[in-house]
Amino acid sequence: MTTDMRAADRKVTWERLRKSADKLTTPLLPDDYLTLLNPLWSSRELRGRVEEVIPETDDAATLVIRPGWGWRYQHRPGQYVGIGVQVDGKFHWRSYSVSSPPKRSGRNLAITVRAMPEGFLSTHLVNGLEPGTIVRLATPNGDFVLPDPPPAKSLFLVGGSGITPVMSMLRTLDRRDTMSDVVLHYASTTPERMIFRDELRELHAKHPSLTVHEWFSDDQGIFSLADLDDAIPDWRERETWACGPAPMLDAVEEHWARADLEDALHIERFSLQVGTDGGEGGTITFQNSGREAEVDGATTVLEAGEKAGVGMPYGCRVGICHTCTVTKISGTVKDLRNGDEYDQPNEQVQTCVTVPVGACTLGI
């Protein structure tokens, strides 16, 4: 019997014990007792414990998290996870790229966060989170991933904290000893703010096939893609992953489109790209909570619910992670990204990227 089969058998046995215990402990559930012993022993929700907070720069840190019951460790390099942290009695959710590589053994994963001036939760995670804190987790997601096996020639275009998903990819190539012909072009404002700078230099020294271009915009200005032919002459031959500020990614998309290479480009955005003017606005009824909100066509359903005091679920707030998805019972909402309208009853809609088109009712 293989190790995976033995692990599966143990899981089935444990699940059977839980179900039997449910009947014996009613009205309380086994979780009510188990979480008193260890808060990570919960099957109702995914949880994790912050094991370590490692400073990376003055405004960035890596959070090493040990997930609890129900977690699956085999994320794909480049994916993100949702993390919920309780601050002042309320859970705040965001999504962050996993910066650690997948591991068959080992109990921890890592996310690397930069504290943004406007980012309430990111600042708290970097400067205010203590080891031992219990957080909620959402399973890994996202299509900005490294294939297995990797392409023969790769290019990573990175700006600022966009290095985080790429770092998971590079660490995976290093761990598997499959570092092919890889070029990393990494732009930062200053050397001091370049996350993972020392580790990247160590990886380059270990793997001659990894080329690292460091670019510091405070001294050198914004890198122009018109100079790409000089910096990386064979960029057209490389599968490319780009992650960073929105203006940088817009320029990359346009440059690759002009070269008719869109199929070779993978983009990861950390902010919502609005592609439409919004909806008509209207009255949103939150059926389960008995609340209503009258909003204009620029206010998302998520924002409307929060202003009305409804406990709205959310994660990334940019339409990626689907944590905010709820049932639209009736009415019409419009997707800000592409203008699509959802007008069928009992549809699942993402509240962070949709606005009302007239009156609508949500099952929350």
C-alpha positions in Angstrom: 0.0 0.0 0.0 1.4 3.4 -1.0 1.9 6.4 1.4 -1.0 8.3 -0.4 -3.3 5.3 0.0 -2.5 5.0 3.7 -3.1 8.7 4.2 -6.5 8.4 2.4 -7.5 5.5 4.6 -6.6 7.5 7.8 -8.7 10.4 6.5 -11.7 8.2 5.9 -11.4 6.6 9.3 -11.2 10.1 11.0 -14.2 11.3 9.1 -16.2 8.3 10.3 -15.2 9.0 13.8 -16.3 12.6 13.5 -19.7 11.6 12.2 -20.2 9.1 15.0 -19.2 11.8 17.5 -21.7 14.2 16.0 -24.5 12.0 17.3 -23.0 11.6 20.7 -22.2 15.2 21.4 -25.5 16.9 20.1 -26.4 19.8 20.4 -22.7 20.6 20.5 -20.4 19.3 17.7 -17.0 17.6 18.0 -15.5 20.8 16.7 -16.8 22.7 19.7 -14.6 20.5 21.9 -11.7 19.9 19.6 -11.1 23.6 18.9 -10.8 24.1 22.7 -7.8 21.8 22.6 -6.4 23.1 19.3 -8.0 25.9 17.3 -6.6 24.4 14.1 -8.8 21.3 14.6 -11.9 22.6 12.8 -13.7 21.0 9.9 -16.2 23.9 9.7 -13.7 26.3 8.2 -10.1 26.3 7.1 -7.8 27.9 9.7 -4.1 28.5 10.1 -1.7 29.7 12.7 0.9 32.4 12.1 4.2 30.7 13.0 6.6 33.5 12.1 6.6 37.0 10.7 9.9 37.6 8.8 10.8 41.2 7.8 11.9 41.4 4.1 12.2 45.2 3.7 11.1 48.2 5.8 7.5 47.8 4.5 7.2 44.1 3.6 7.2 40.8 5.5 6.7 37.1 4.9 4.1 35.4 7.0 4.8 31.7 7.6 1.5 30.0 8.3 0.7 26.5 9.5 -2.7 25.4 8.0 -5.0 23.2 10.1 -7.5 20.5 9.4 -8.6 20.1 5.8 -5.8 21.9 4.1 -4.3 20.6 0.9 -0.6 21.6 0.5 -0.3 21.0 -3.2 -0.9 24.5 -4.5 0.4 25.3 -8.0 3.4 27.7 -8.1 2.0 31.2 -8.7 -1.4 30.7 -7.1 -2.9 32.9 -4.3 -4.8 32.1 -1.1 -7.4 34.1 0.8 -6.6 35.0 4.4 -9.1 36.3 7.0 -7.8 38.2 10.0 -9.8 39.4 12.9 -9.3 43.1 13.7 -11.4 44.9 16.3 -13.9 42.0 16.4 -14.4 41.8 12.6 -12.8 39.5 10.0 -11.1 41.2 7.1 -10.3 39.2 4.0 -7.7 39.7 1.4 -6.0 37.4 -1.2 -2.2 37.2 -1.4 0.1 35.2 -3.6 1.8 32.2 -2.0 5.6 32.8 -2.1 6.7 29.4 -0.9 6.9 26.4 -3.2 4.5 23.4 -3.0 5.9 20.7 -0.8 4.8 17.0 -0.5 6.0 17.1 3.1 6.1 20.0 5.4 3.3 21.8 7.2 3.8 25.5 6.4 3.1 27.9 3.6 4.2 31.5 3.2 2.7 34.7 1.9 4.7 37.8 1.4 2.9 41.1 1.9 3.9 44.7 1.3 2.2 47.3 3.5 0.4 49.8 1.2 -0.4 53.4 2.3 -4.1 52.8 1.6 -4.0 49.2 2.7 -5.5 48.7 6.1 -5.1 45.0 6.3 -1.7 44.8 4.6 -0.3 47.3 7.1 -1.7 45.2 10.0 -0.3 42.0 8.6 3.2 43.5 8.2 3.4 45.6 11.3 0.8 44.3 13.7 0.4 40.6 13.4 1.9 38.5 16.2 3.1 34.9 15.8 0.5 32.6 17.2 -2.4 34.5 15.7 -5.2 32.2 14.3 -6.3 33.2 10.8 -8.9 31.9 8.4 -7.9 30.6 5.0 -9.4 30.1 1.6 -8.0 27.4 -0.7 -5.4 28.2 -3.3 -6.7 29.6 -6.6 -5.6 31.3 -9.7 -4.4 30.6 -13.3 -1.1 32.6 -13.1 0.8 29.4 -12.7 4.0 27.7 -13.7 3.5 24.6 -15.9 5.1 21.3 -15.2 7.4 20.7 -16.9 8.4 24.4 -17.4 9.0 25.8 -20.8 12.5 25.7 -22.2 12.8 29.5 -22.2 10.9 31.8 -19.7 10.7 35.5 -19.0 9.4 37.0 -15.8 8.6 40.8 -15.9 8.1 42.0 -12.3 7.5 45.3 -10.6 7.5 45.8 -6.8 5.5 43.2 -4.8 4.7 41.4 -8.1 7.7 39.3 -7.3 5.6 37.2 -4.8 4.0 34.7 -7.1 7.1 34.6 -9.3 9.2 33.8 -6.2 7.1 30.7 -5.7 7.8 29.6 -9.3 11.6 30.3 -9.0 11.8 28.4 -5.6 9.9 25.5 -7.2 12.3 25.4 -10.1 15.2 25.4 -7.7 13.8 22.7 -5.4 13.0 20.4 -8.4 16.4 21.3 -10.0 14.5 22.1 -13.2 15.8 25.7 -13.7 15.7 26.0 -17.5 16.7 29.2 -19.4 15.0 31.8 -17.2 15.3 35.6 -17.3 13.9 37.7 -14.5 13.5 41.5 -15.1 12.7 43.0 -11.7 11.9 46.7 -11.3 11.9 48.3 -7.8 12.1 51.9 -6.7 15.3 51.4 -4.7 17.6 48.4 -3.9 16.4 48.6 -0.3 12.8 48.0 -1.3 13.6 45.1 -3.6 12.0 42.1 -1.9 14.1 38.8 -1.9 17.0 40.7 -3.5 19.7 38.6 -1.7 17.9 35.3 -2.3 17.6 36.1 -6.0 21.3 36.7 -6.2 22.0 33.4 -4.5 19.7 31.6 -6.9 21.5 33.2 -9.8 24.9 32.1 -8.4 23.5 28.5 -7.9 21.8 28.4 -11.4 23.8 30.0 -14.2 20.7 29.5 -16.4 18.9 32.1 -14.3 19.6 35.6 -15.4 18.4 38.4 -13.1 18.1 42.0 -14.3 17.7 44.5 -11.5 16.2 47.9 -12.4 15.8 50.8 -9.9 13.3 53.4 -11.1 14.3 56.1 -8.7 17.7 56.3 -10.3 17.1 54.9 -13.8 13.6 56.0 -14.4 10.7 53.8 -15.6 11.9 51.0 -17.8 10.7 51.4 -21.3 9.6 48.3 -23.2 11.1 50.0 -26.3 14.4 49.0 -24.8 13.4 45.3 -24.4 15.2 44.3 -27.5 18.5 45.5 -26.1 17.9 44.1 -22.6 16.5 40.7 -23.6 17.0 40.2 -27.4 15.2 36.9 -27.5 12.1 38.0 -25.5 9.8 37.0 -28.4 10.9 33.4 -28.0 10.1 33.2 -24.3 6.9 32.2 -22.4 6.3 35.3 -20.3 4.7 36.0 -16.9 4.2 39.6 -15.8 3.0 40.9 -12.5 3.2 44.4 -11.0 1.5 47.8 -11.0 -1.4 48.3 -13.4 0.3 50.8 -15.7 3.2 48.4 -16.2 0.9 45.5 -17.1 -1.2 47.7 -19.5 2.0 48.6 -21.3 3.1 44.9 -21.4 -0.2 43.8 -22.8 0.0 46.4 -25.6 3.6 45.6 -26.4 2.9 41.8 -26.7 -0.3 42.5 -28.7 1.6 44.6 -31.2 4.0 41.6 -31.6 1.1 39.2 -32.0 2.3 37.2 -29.0 -0.7 37.4 -26.6 -0.8 33.6 -26.3 2.7 33.6 -24.8 1.8 36.2 -22.1 0.4 35.5 -18.7 -0.7 38.5 -16.6 -1.5 38.7 -12.8 -3.2 41.9 -11.6 -3.6 42.9 -8.0 -6.3 45.6 -8.7 -9.7 45.7 -10.4 -9.6 46.7 -14.1 -12.8 48.5 -14.8 -13.8 48.1 -18.5 -17.3 49.6 -18.4 -19.1 52.7 -17.2 -21.2 51.0 -14.6 -24.9 50.3 -14.2 -28.1 52.3 -13.7 -28.1 51.9 -9.9 -31.1 51.0 -7.9 -32.4 49.4 -4.7 -30.6 46.4 -3.4 -32.4 44.2 -1.0 -30.4 41.9 1.2 -33.1 39.3 1.9 -31.6 37.3 4.8 -30.6 40.3 6.8 -33.7 42.4 6.0 -31.6 45.4 4.9 -31.8 47.6 1.8 -29.5 50.0 0.1 -30.2 52.6 -2.6 -27.0 53.1 -4.6 -25.8 54.6 -7.9 -24.4 52.6 -10.8 -20.8 53.1 -9.7 -21.2 51.4 -6.3 -20.5 47.7 -6.2 -23.0 45.3 -4.6 -20.2 44.5 -2.0 -19.7 48.2 -1.1 -23.5 48.7 -0.8 -23.9 45.7 1.5 -21.0 46.9 3.7 -22.5 50.4 4.0 -25.8 48.9 4.9 -24.2 46.9 7.7 -24.5 43.5 6.1 -21.8 40.9 6.8 -20.6 40.6 3.3 -18.0 37.9 2.5 -15.0 39.1 0.4 -11.4 38.2 -0.4 -9.4 39.9 -3.1 -12.0 42.6 -4.0 -10.9 42.5 -7.6 -12.9 39.6 -9.0 -10.3 36.9 -8.8 -10.9 34.7 -5.8 -14.7 34.4 -5.8 -14.9 34.6 -2.0 -17.6 37.3 -2.4 -19.9 35.2 -4.5 -23.6 35.1 -3.3 -26.9 34.1 -4.9 -28.8 36.9 -6.7 -32.4 35.9 -6.2 -33.9 38.4 -8.6 -33.1 41.5 -10.6 -30.1 42.4 -12.8 -26.5 43.2 -12.0 -23.7 44.3 -14.4 -20.1 43.1 -14.3 -17.8 46.2 -14.3 -15.0 44.3 -16.0 -16.7 43.5 -19.3 -20.3 44.9 -19.2 -22.0 41.5 -19.0 -25.4 41.5 -17.4 -26.8 38.8 -15.1 -30.6 38.8 -15.2 -31.6 35.3 -14.4 -33.1 34.3 -11.0 -30.9 32.5 -8.5 -27.6 33.2 -10.2 -24.3 33.2 -8.5 -22.7 36.6 -8.8 -19.5 38.2 -7.6 -20.5 41.2 -5.5 -17.1 42.9 -5.6 -17.2 43.5 -9.4 -20.9 43.9 -10.1 -23.3 46.9 -9.8 -27.1 47.0 -9.8 -29.2 47.6 -12.9 -32.4 48.5 -11.3 -33.8 46.8 -8.2 -32.3 43.4 -7.2 -32.4 41.0 -4.3 -29.6 39.0 -2.9 -29.7 35.9 -0.7 -27.6 37.2 2.2 
